Amino acid sequence: MKLVQFSQNGHAPRLGILRGEAVVDLQASYAATLAKNGVGRADALAAAILPSSTRAFLEAGPAATDAIKSITEWVTTPVNSVRLHAPITDPGKIICIGLNYRDHAEESGMPVPPEPPMFPKWNNTILDPGEPILRPRGCTQLDWEVELGVVIGRTARFVPKEQALDAVWGYTIINDASARDFQFITSQWMAGKIFETAAPVGPYIADRKETPDPHALELRTWVNGKQMQSGNTKTFIFDVRYLVSYLSGLMTLAPGDLIATGTPPGVGLGKKPPVYLQPGDVVTMEITGLGRLENPVKEA
């Protein structure tokens, strides 16, 4: 399943499934199925069981999954006639991992960490595919970072590494956009990571059936058509199992939480000389099986 948030004709975003060149409207499909089976108040019941919020959908767990399995009346729309939004806009937590590829740590001039460095982002940073990354006022060192995003599907606390993937619903692309001149003002990186539009996400969340092995995925970034990053999750320092287990030992992970797992080498900071994003640039990212995320850059 490839979960999307989509809208049409200026209406509020709705939850859908991407199937080839079409988007399935989940709420409308379930309502049509209920109505065909003679169930009263089908629209209201469908809205309660298959809400428009991705986080609420994941929190519903088996009830939402069973509802989708029961659908017989599929309401679809061509994907080129809808607008795709970030597939999740309301995570309870956005947890970002730094220096999770050895060669990225080397290009950044930093030691390989003994445990995962982490920092937060907030929901105001999430950006739709196609929408502009706004370079913050006073920033001249705006950078890109393609990252595998892990979406939590069930509550997890003190999860053993061997069972950690059971807590994962699926995966998406995240651009951990970074204002480097703000990031290194202090020893903490957060100042360069939390500006509005600093986390483009999308275009969809692929569930674990679509992406059975998160440790064999190619990641690539292009800026204005020139390739800048190329890496593979098989070179993680801390793999997804370790990260979910480690984080669940520090906090309760909840359905809809989003983990950004770090970036491979090729960021602008590591170029010689450094290269940074300018207004008018276009950043394109791909991860195996997770589609393409593209965003232009504008001045804030």
C-alpha positions in Angstrom: 0.0 0.0 0.0 1.2 3.5 -0.9 -0.5 6.0 1.4 -1.0 9.6 0.2 -2.7 12.8 1.2 -4.4 14.4 -1.8 -6.8 17.2 -2.7 -8.9 18.3 -5.6 -10.5 21.6 -6.7 -9.3 23.4 -3.5 -10.9 21.0 -1.1 -9.3 19.8 2.1 -6.7 17.0 1.8 -8.0 13.5 2.1 -6.4 10.1 2.7 -5.8 7.9 -0.3 -3.9 5.0 -1.8 -1.7 5.5 -4.9 -2.3 2.6 -7.4 -0.4 3.1 -10.6 -1.7 6.2 -12.3 -4.7 6.5 -10.0 -5.5 7.6 -6.5 -8.1 5.7 -4.5 -10.2 8.0 -2.2 -10.4 5.7 0.9 -13.2 7.5 2.7 -15.4 7.7 -0.4 -14.7 4.1 -1.3 -15.6 2.8 2.2 -18.7 5.0 2.3 -19.8 3.7 -1.1 -19.2 0.1 0.1 -21.2 0.6 3.3 -24.1 2.3 1.3 -24.2 -0.6 -1.2 -24.5 -3.0 1.8 -27.4 -1.0 3.2 -25.5 0.6 6.1 -27.1 3.8 7.3 -25.1 7.1 7.8 -22.4 5.6 5.6 -20.5 8.9 5.0 -20.3 9.7 8.8 -19.2 6.1 9.6 -16.6 6.1 6.9 -15.2 9.5 8.1 -14.9 8.1 11.6 -13.2 4.8 10.6 -11.0 6.1 7.8 -10.2 9.7 8.8 -8.4 12.2 6.6 -5.5 12.5 9.1 -2.7 10.0 8.4 -1.8 10.0 12.1 -5.4 9.2 13.1 -5.5 6.5 10.5 -2.4 4.8 11.9 -3.8 5.2 15.5 -6.9 3.4 14.4 -4.8 0.3 13.7 -6.6 -2.9 12.8 -10.0 -1.2 12.5 -8.8 1.0 9.7 -6.9 -1.9 8.0 -10.0 -4.1 8.2 -12.1 -1.3 6.7 -9.8 -1.1 3.7 -9.9 -4.9 3.2 -13.7 -4.8 3.2 -13.9 -2.2 0.3 -15.6 -3.4 -2.8 -16.6 -0.1 -4.4 -13.4 1.7 -5.4 -13.6 5.5 -6.0 -10.6 6.5 -8.0 -9.2 9.6 -9.7 -6.3 10.0 -12.1 -3.2 11.0 -10.2 -2.5 13.8 -12.7 -5.8 15.5 -11.8 -5.1 15.8 -8.0 -2.6 17.6 -5.9 -0.4 15.3 -3.7 0.5 16.7 -0.3 3.0 15.5 2.3 1.7 12.0 3.1 1.8 12.9 6.9 1.5 16.4 8.2 0.6 15.7 11.9 3.2 13.4 13.4 3.3 13.4 17.2 7.1 13.5 17.0 9.7 14.1 14.3 13.0 12.6 15.5 16.0 13.2 13.3 19.2 11.2 13.4 22.6 12.8 12.5 25.8 11.3 11.1 24.3 7.9 10.4 26.6 7.1 7.4 30.3 6.8 8.1 31.3 8.6 4.9 28.9 11.5 5.6 30.6 11.9 9.0 33.9 11.9 7.3 32.9 14.6 4.8 31.5 16.7 7.6 34.8 16.4 9.5 33.1 14.8 12.5 33.9 11.6 14.4 31.7 8.5 13.9 29.3 8.7 16.9 29.2 5.9 19.5 25.4 6.3 19.7 22.9 8.0 17.4 23.0 11.9 17.7 19.4 13.2 17.5 17.5 16.4 17.2 13.8 17.3 16.7 11.8 19.0 14.1 8.3 20.2 14.4 5.2 19.9 12.2 5.7 23.5 10.9 8.8 22.2 9.0 6.8 19.7 6.9 6.5 20.7 3.2 4.4 19.3 0.4 6.1 17.9 -2.8 6.4 20.6 -5.3 6.2 23.5 -2.8 9.1 25.9 -2.3 11.7 25.5 0.4 12.0 29.0 1.8 15.6 30.0 2.5 15.5 31.6 6.0 16.2 35.3 6.3 19.9 35.8 6.8 20.8 32.3 5.6 23.4 31.9 2.9 24.3 28.2 3.5 21.1 26.3 2.7 21.8 22.6 2.2 20.0 19.4 1.2 19.9 16.0 2.9 18.1 13.0 1.4 16.9 10.7 4.2 14.9 7.6 4.6 11.8 8.4 6.7 10.5 5.7 9.0 6.8 6.0 10.0 5.8 4.3 13.2 2.7 2.2 13.1 2.1 1.0 16.7 3.0 2.1 20.2 6.6 1.0 21.0 8.4 1.1 24.4 11.6 -0.9 25.2 11.3 -2.8 22.0 14.1 -5.4 21.4 16.1 -4.9 18.2 14.9 -8.2 16.8 11.2 -7.1 17.0 11.7 -3.4 16.1 10.5 -3.6 12.5 7.1 -4.8 13.8 6.6 -1.3 15.1 7.1 0.3 11.7 4.2 1.0 9.3 6.2 2.1 6.4 8.8 4.5 4.8 8.9 7.8 2.9 11.4 10.3 1.6 12.5 13.3 3.8 14.7 16.2 2.8 16.3 17.3 6.0 16.9 20.8 4.7 19.6 22.6 6.8 20.7 26.2 7.3 24.3 25.4 8.0 25.2 29.0 9.0 22.6 28.7 11.8 23.3 25.0 12.6 26.8 25.5 13.9 26.2 28.7 15.9 26.3 26.4 19.0 27.2 22.8 19.7 23.5 21.9 19.3 22.3 21.7 15.6 18.7 22.5 16.1 18.8 26.2 15.1 19.6 25.2 11.5 17.0 22.5 11.3 13.7 24.0 12.5 12.8 26.8 10.0 9.5 26.6 8.2 9.6 24.3 5.2 12.8 22.5 6.5 11.3 19.1 6.0 9.8 18.3 2.6 8.2 14.8 2.8 6.7 12.5 0.2 5.3 11.8 -2.2 3.8 8.7 -0.3 4.4 6.3 2.5 5.0 2.8 1.3 4.1 0.1 3.8 6.4 -2.7 4.8 5.0 -5.0 2.1 6.0 -2.5 -0.5 9.5 -2.0 1.1 10.3 -5.3 2.9 14.0 -4.5 3.4 14.8 -0.9 4.4 18.5 -1.7 4.5 19.0 -2.1 0.7 17.7 1.2 -0.7 19.5 3.6 -3.0 19.3 7.3 -2.1 20.0 10.0 -4.7 19.8 13.8 -4.8 20.0 16.1 -7.8 20.2 19.9 -7.8 19.2 21.5 -11.1 19.6 18.1 -12.7 23.2 17.6 -11.5 23.6 14.6 -9.2 24.9 15.5 -5.8 24.2 12.5 -3.5 24.4 8.8 -4.0 24.2 6.3 -1.2 22.6 3.1 0.1 21.0 2.3 3.4 23.1 -0.8 3.6 25.9 1.5 4.9 23.9 2.8 7.9 25.9 3.0 11.1 22.7 2.5 13.0 20.1 0.6 11.1 16.4 0.9 11.4 16.1 -1.9 13.9 18.7 -0.4 16.1 17.2 3.1 15.8 13.6 2.0 16.7 14.9 -0.1 19.6 17.2 2.6 20.8 14.6 5.4 20.6 11.9 3.3 22.2 14.2 2.9 25.2 14.3 6.7 25.6 10.7 7.5 24.9 7.4 6.0 23.9 7.1 5.9 20.1 3.5 6.3 18.9 1.6 5.7 15.7 2.4 8.4 13.2 5.8 9.3 14.7 8.4 10.1 12.0 12.1 9.2 12.2 14.5 10.7 9.7 17.4 8.3 9.6 20.3 10.5 8.4 21.9 11.3 5.1 24.6 9.7 2.9 27.6 11.7 1.6 27.2 14.4 -1.0 25.7 17.3 0.9 26.7 20.8 -0.1 28.7 21.3 3.1 31.0 18.5 2.1 31.8 19.8 -1.4 35.2 21.4 -2.1 34.4 24.3 -2.2 31.0 24.0 -0.4 27.9 24.4 -2.6 24.7 25.8 -1.3 21.1 26.2 -2.5 20.1 29.4 -4.1 16.7 30.9 -4.9 15.5 29.3 -8.2 17.3 26.0 -7.7 15.3 22.8 -7.8 16.1 19.8 -5.5 15.1 16.3 -6.6 15.4 13.2 -4.4 14.7 9.6 -5.0 14.8 6.5 -2.8 14.3 3.0 -4.2 10.6 2.2 -4.2 9.6 5.5 -2.6 9.2 7.7 -5.6 10.5 11.1 -6.3 10.4 14.2 -4.1 11.0 17.5 -5.8 11.0 21.1 -4.4 12.1 24.5 -5.8 13.9 27.0 -3.5 12.8 30.5 -2.9 13.8 33.4 -0.6 11.7 33.6 2.6 
